[in-house]
Amino acid sequence: MSEVAVAACPAGIVLACESMMVTGTASYRTDAQKIVRLGPRLAFASVGNASLWDPRTPMLGRSLGAYLHDLTGGFTSEADPREAAERLGTFFLDVLEHLARAQPFAASYLLRDWDVAYIVAGYPRGESTGHVVIACVEGGTAYEEDHWTTSEGGRAAIGALWRPRRRRPRIPPRAGEADAALFRELVDAAVPFIEMVCRRYPRYCGGRIQAATITPTDGFAWVPGREPPDSEGDWRLFER
């Protein structure tokens, strides 16, 4: 179980997560990277069976993290977020089918019970309006569960508080400096929210909290002091 929070307003997008990775109820890593930069203005985060850990690090079993290099195929780093989310869903299903063939004894679990929720957020090439997409893969099916733009504004959390307790209240746009202040408020609120979830679910959520922002002008950037241990490792994985 993991927790990822996302919030968006006209000034930008904020992502935050904790970094615990568990098997059953036993924590065995607390520095997992769950927010991955896909491009200059595009990011991905996931919870569930596909929580992303560094594939260069020895791990128990073979996870989706071990296949991250394959994500370079089929879409560019400036892909439309909705297109990228759809391609990721197809990718996850392909991996599941591969694992089911490689491990026939686990095929029924992989294709029936395996599930993941993920977020793709960012800005399409040349556009100043960003998109947040929440998608799921479960029961051998990939689908989009929610979508909104930075013009609409909104926030959501997936993971420990996901399904059905997801919240996405509309955040009314503000003009000029007031809008920039709203974005700052969202950034400042993201980490305390994840900390609250970690206190509530200490057996499933914890470790170092990571946070990042995406804006039309500055693109993807880690919040100072909230970077993962190797904040450039994700970028190299997606370069050819």
Phi, psi and omega in degrees: 000138181224180176215128175230133177244145177223141176218148182216145174213174183304337182275342181163186184235141179237135175235141177214150180204163169265183189226023178274141175236128187233157168233118188067240178243013182254117177288131176231006170198140181232025176224031179292140177267116184249349173253124183237129177281120179269336182192183182303328181225035185216136181219160182225141175215147184218160173224163180098211184292346182254019176308130191272124170241160185296117182292350178279351182262133178304141183214167177279119180076185181245120185252174175299332178303332180289348182253009188304327182299334181290344182291349176290337184282132169099338178212154182269169181289352178247028181295154172298135182305322181290322177294316179298319180297319179294318180293323177296319178300317177297319179300313180300317180296322177298318179296317180300316180295322178297314180295323179296322178290322183284334182230074185305329181295338181253007187301315183296322178294313185300317186270344182250315189255342181293136178212155178209144170243141182214158181241134167239125184223144178159197186236128175296159180306127174076005182249149179258358176259123181268167181228144172240125181239129171250124183229163183222153168232120179202149180058029180074018181230140175250137180205157176272128181262328182203156179202137171208166183252166177293334177294322178285319184077150178168173178210154180204161174225136176235149180123237183301327180256016184266144175057102001261007187275065176256140181237137179215064179291147177290139176251108184301133178298149173238162184258146171057231183296329179296323178292320176297323178294323177297318179298319178297321178298318179295319177298313182294332182275341187295311183294313177302327178296314179296322178299321178297317179296320179298321178292325183283326182234063186295340179280345185237339184228141179168198182080190182292136179269131181248147180209147181214159176236154174226124178232159181298326185268317185265348180069208182283135176208138174287140173294129182309129181085357182239025178281154171288170184306319178234086189288351178258351181299321181297321184295318181296327180297332186259003176268147175272000000 
